[in-house]
Amino acid sequence: MEWKTRFDRVLETLDISTKEFLVLCILFSTLFAGILVKYFLDNHIGFKDIEILRQNPQELHLQLDINHAEWYELMALPQIGEKRARAIVEYRQNYGPFSGTEDLLKIKGINPGVLEEIRRYIKVGDIEEKEAWQNSN
């Protein structure tokens, strides 16, 4: 009985009804639960750590196939701007796939220095494509 009278005095002091007090308890409980969920999600508590594998950049050898790359992809190569990249694609469209990287020297604006700079970043697709292109023309 004493507990009920203390509770009633608190409600009377706060000037709220029992139903209003119950609604406030539910709201605060929901807010507290939301804060806990956000804390656990933000701090990845209960989740397995993601392992990131790092590769030494010197061991990473990405190469563009000059027989398939678009001009905008070729622009990622050192010393190859839009003009040279478009010239490479235009040459390939006019004369067919490249047989080797040395074929790039036939393109205006690509000299041995430029070829040497990009050689490690490029490769040539199948030679069979060149033969098929020649047979079709």
C-alpha positions in Angstrom: 0.0 0.0 0.0 2.8 2.3 0.8 4.3 1.8 -2.7 1.0 2.7 -4.4 0.7 5.9 -2.4 4.3 6.9 -3.3 3.6 6.2 -6.9 0.4 8.2 -6.7 2.2 11.1 -5.1 4.8 11.1 -7.9 2.1 11.1 -10.6 0.3 13.9 -8.7 3.6 15.9 -8.5 4.2 15.4 -12.2 0.6 16.2 -13.0 0.1 13.2 -15.2 -2.3 10.2 -15.2 -1.4 6.6 -14.9 -2.1 6.1 -18.7 0.1 9.0 -19.6 2.9 7.6 -17.3 2.6 4.2 -19.0 2.9 5.9 -22.5 6.0 7.8 -21.4 7.6 4.6 -20.1 6.9 2.9 -23.4 8.3 5.8 -25.3 11.5 6.0 -23.2 12.0 2.2 -23.4 11.7 2.4 -27.2 14.1 5.3 -27.4 16.6 3.5 -25.1 16.3 0.3 -27.2 16.9 2.3 -30.4 20.0 3.9 -28.9 21.3 0.5 -27.9 20.7 -0.9 -31.4 22.5 2.0 -33.0 25.4 1.7 -30.6 25.8 -2.0 -31.4 25.5 -1.4 -35.1 27.9 1.6 -35.2 30.5 -0.3 -33.1 30.1 -3.6 -35.0 29.4 -5.4 -31.8 28.4 -9.0 -32.5 29.7 -8.8 -36.1 32.7 -10.7 -37.4 35.6 -8.4 -38.4 36.2 -8.0 -42.1 39.7 -9.1 -43.1 41.3 -7.0 -45.8 44.0 -8.6 -47.8 46.6 -6.1 -49.1 48.7 -6.7 -52.1 52.1 -5.2 -52.7 51.7 -2.7 -55.6 54.8 -4.0 -57.3 53.2 -7.5 -57.5 50.0 -6.1 -59.1 50.1 -6.3 -62.8 47.0 -5.0 -64.4 47.1 -4.7 -68.2 44.7 -3.3 -70.8 44.1 -5.3 -73.9 44.7 -2.7 -76.6 42.5 -4.8 -79.0 39.4 -4.4 -76.8 39.9 -1.3 -74.7 37.8 1.8 -75.4 39.5 5.2 -75.8 38.4 6.4 -72.3 40.0 3.3 -70.8 43.3 3.9 -72.7 43.4 7.4 -71.1 44.4 5.7 -67.8 47.7 4.8 -69.3 50.7 7.2 -68.7 51.3 9.7 -71.5 48.0 8.8 -73.2 45.6 11.6 -73.4 42.3 11.7 -75.3 43.9 12.5 -78.7 46.3 9.5 -78.5 43.6 7.2 -77.1 41.2 8.0 -79.8 44.0 7.6 -82.4 44.7 4.1 -81.1 41.0 3.1 -81.3 40.7 4.7 -84.8 43.7 2.8 -86.0 42.3 -0.5 -84.7 39.0 0.2 -86.4 40.6 1.0 -89.7 43.4 -1.6 -89.8 42.1 -4.4 -87.5 43.4 -5.7 -84.2 47.0 -5.2 -83.2 49.4 -8.1 -83.7 51.8 -6.8 -81.1 52.6 -3.8 -78.9 55.1 -2.6 -81.5 52.1 -1.9 -83.9 51.4 1.1 -81.7 54.4 2.8 -83.2 52.5 3.1 -86.5 50.1 5.6 -84.8 51.0 9.3 -85.1 52.0 10.6 -81.7 53.2 7.4 -80.3 57.0 7.2 -80.3 59.3 4.6 -78.8 59.5 6.6 -75.5 55.7 6.6 -75.1 55.6 2.9 -76.0 58.2 2.0 -73.4 56.3 4.0 -70.8 53.0 2.1 -71.4 54.4 -1.3 -72.4 54.0 -2.9 -68.9 50.4 -1.7 -68.7 49.2 -3.1 -72.0 48.8 -6.5 -73.7 47.6 -7.7 -77.1 44.6 -10.0 -77.5 44.4 -13.1 -79.6 46.2 -13.0 -82.9 43.3 -15.1 -84.3 41.2 -11.9 -84.1 43.6 -10.2 -86.5 43.4 -13.1 -89.0 39.6 -13.2 -88.8 39.4 -9.5 -89.4 41.8 -9.7 -92.4 39.7 -12.6 -93.9 36.5 -10.6 -93.5 37.9 -7.6 -95.4 
